[in-house]
Amino acid sequence: MQSDQITLDRFDHAILRVLAGDGRISITELAARIGLSKSPTQARLKRLEAARVITGYRALIDPIRLGLDHVCFVEVHLSDTREAALEAFNAAVRKIPEIEQVHLIAGNFDYLLKVRTQDMSDYRQVLAERISTLPHVSNTATFVAMQAIKETTLSDVI
């Protein structure tokens, strides 16, 4: 499913780059950084928000500082891949806070999950009590990340 795209010019891209790096920047500083006056910058910002190019503002939190440095990737195989089964799985998986990312995969398995917990014991509990009990899960395979070499945010890409 592709959402409607809008045309962005160099000022719009500049706004996105600056905000991706500092979402708390003042409109005056933002305008100065992109080379426009305050009013047109504010109008562009409101347009980007209204078009849902900018979907919100949030704090970036370091999970390791919170003791959440155990990361696993989980291959999930479903017993049923009809649309209703996928929708049931999607709705249920969104409710598990330890799962950071969920991707429907075209390949030898159906979903890839990124799961973050405090340690292996916590992960085993999440796997046994939450992931394995999700609708239509037939089996899983876990891969433990030893170290994050690169984690890119959108601000690094745009």
MARVOTI-548676 format. One record per residue (C-alpha): x, y negated, z negated; residue in one letter. Coordinates in Angstrom, 2 decimals. Layout:
// MARVOTI-548676
       X       Y       Z residuo
       X       Y       Z       A
...
***
This chain:
// MARVOTI-548676
       X       Y       Z residuo
    0.00    0.00    0.00       M
    1.61   -3.27    1.16       Q
    0.58   -6.53   -0.47       S
    0.13   -9.75    1.46       D
    3.40  -11.55    2.04       Q
    3.80  -15.30    2.19       I
    6.36  -17.29    4.11       T
    9.10  -18.70    1.93       L
   11.56  -21.41    2.92       D
   15.01  -22.11    1.52       R
   13.61  -24.22   -1.35       F
   11.23  -21.43   -2.38       D
   14.12  -18.94   -2.34       H
   16.23  -21.37   -4.35       A
   13.46  -21.69   -6.95       I
   13.25  -17.90   -7.23       L
   17.03  -17.52   -7.57       R
   17.23  -20.15  -10.31       V
   14.21  -18.83  -12.23       L
   15.41  -15.23  -11.98       A
   18.56  -16.34  -13.77       G
   16.90  -18.72  -16.23       D
   13.13  -18.51  -16.62       G
   13.18  -21.15  -19.39       R
   14.70  -23.92  -17.27       I
   12.82  -27.23  -17.35       S
   11.08  -28.42  -14.21       I
   13.39  -31.46  -14.15       T
   16.51  -29.26  -14.23       E
   15.00  -26.86  -11.69       L
   14.30  -29.75   -9.32       A
   17.86  -31.01   -9.69       A
   19.32  -27.55   -9.09       R
   17.36  -26.98   -5.85       I
   17.72  -30.53   -4.52       G
   14.11  -31.71   -4.60       L
   12.27  -34.20   -6.77       S
   10.15  -33.04   -9.69       K
    6.67  -33.28   -8.07       S
    7.36  -31.17   -4.95       P
    9.27  -28.65   -7.08       T
    6.34  -28.36   -9.46       Q
    3.91  -27.96   -6.53       A
    6.07  -25.22   -5.01       R
    6.32  -23.45   -8.37       L
    2.53  -23.51   -8.80       K
    2.11  -22.15   -5.24       R
    4.55  -19.30   -5.94       L
    2.67  -18.47   -9.14       E
   -0.75  -18.67   -7.43       A
    0.47  -16.40   -4.63       A
    1.73  -13.92   -7.29       R
    5.29  -14.12   -5.99       V
    6.12  -15.12   -9.57       I
    4.14  -12.72  -11.74       T
    5.26  -13.89  -15.16       G
    8.08  -14.98  -17.43       Y
    9.66  -12.80  -20.08       R
   12.69  -12.36  -22.26       A
   15.33   -9.88  -21.12       L
   16.07   -7.66  -24.09       I
   19.21   -5.56  -24.45       D
   17.93   -2.06  -25.29       P
   21.33   -0.95  -26.58       I
   21.23   -3.66  -29.28       R
   17.93   -2.09  -30.36       L
   19.48    1.36  -30.60       G
   17.83    2.60  -27.41       L
   20.91    3.73  -25.53       D
   19.86    7.27  -24.62       H
   18.71    7.35  -20.99       V
   17.38   10.34  -19.11       C
   16.08   10.74  -15.61       F
   13.33   13.31  -15.30       V
   12.22   15.09  -12.15       E
    8.54   15.94  -12.42       V
    6.83   18.61  -10.34       H
    3.04   18.51  -10.22       L
    0.77   21.50   -9.76       S
   -1.61   19.38   -7.66       D
   -0.68   16.46   -5.41       T
   -4.10   15.48   -4.12       R
   -4.98   11.81   -4.58       E
   -7.13   12.35   -7.68       A
   -4.30   14.26   -9.38       A
   -1.78   11.56   -8.51       L
   -4.10    8.87   -9.86       E
   -4.63   10.81  -13.11       A
   -0.87   11.25  -13.55       F
   -0.20    7.58  -12.73       N
   -2.74    6.33  -15.26       A
   -1.43    8.60  -18.01       A
    2.28    7.96  -17.43       V
    1.78    4.18  -17.70       R
    0.74    4.66  -21.35       K
    4.07    6.12  -22.49       I
    6.29    3.26  -23.67       P
    9.54    5.26  -23.56       E
    9.16    5.63  -19.79       I
   10.76    2.55  -18.23       E
   10.28    3.43  -14.58       Q
    8.14    5.82  -12.57       V
    8.68    6.50   -8.88       H
    6.64    8.72   -6.56       L
    9.25   10.59   -4.52       I
    9.26   12.06   -1.02       A
   11.45   15.09   -1.57       G
   11.76   18.34   -3.53       N
    9.88   17.00   -6.54       F
    7.00   14.60   -7.00       D
    8.06   11.90   -9.49       Y
   11.26   10.51  -10.93       L
   11.02    8.97  -14.40       L
   13.55    6.84  -16.25       K
   13.13    7.47  -19.97       V
   14.85    5.50  -22.74       R
   14.98    6.71  -26.35       T
   17.22    6.43  -29.41       Q
   18.78    9.87  -29.09       D
   18.35   13.40  -27.76       M
   16.05   14.37  -30.62       S
   13.67   11.51  -29.78       D
   13.84   12.41  -26.10       Y
   12.99   16.06  -26.79       R
    9.91   14.92  -28.69       Q
    8.82   12.57  -25.88       V
    9.34   15.35  -23.34       L
    7.47   17.99  -25.36       A
    4.60   15.89  -26.68       E
    4.06   13.34  -23.93       R
    5.68   14.05  -20.58       I
    4.99   17.79  -20.46       S
    1.36   17.21  -21.39       T
    0.70   14.68  -18.62       L
   -2.00   15.71  -16.13       P
   -0.92   18.30  -13.56       H
    2.72   18.59  -14.71       V
    3.96   22.05  -13.80       S
    7.64   21.61  -14.68       N
   10.36   19.07  -15.29       T
   14.12   18.81  -15.00       A
   16.10   16.38  -17.16       T
   19.34   14.61  -16.27       F
   21.05   12.72  -19.08       V
   22.86    9.51  -18.10       A
   26.30    9.31  -19.66       M
   26.95    5.67  -18.76       Q
   25.23    2.92  -16.77       A
   27.70    1.75  -14.15       I
   25.43   -0.79  -12.44       K
   21.98   -2.04  -13.31       E
   20.81   -4.76  -10.97       T
   18.08   -7.22  -11.68       T
   16.18   -9.02   -8.97       L
   18.16  -12.18   -9.79       S
   21.26  -10.33   -8.54       D
   19.61   -9.54   -5.22       V
   17.74  -12.68   -4.17       I
***
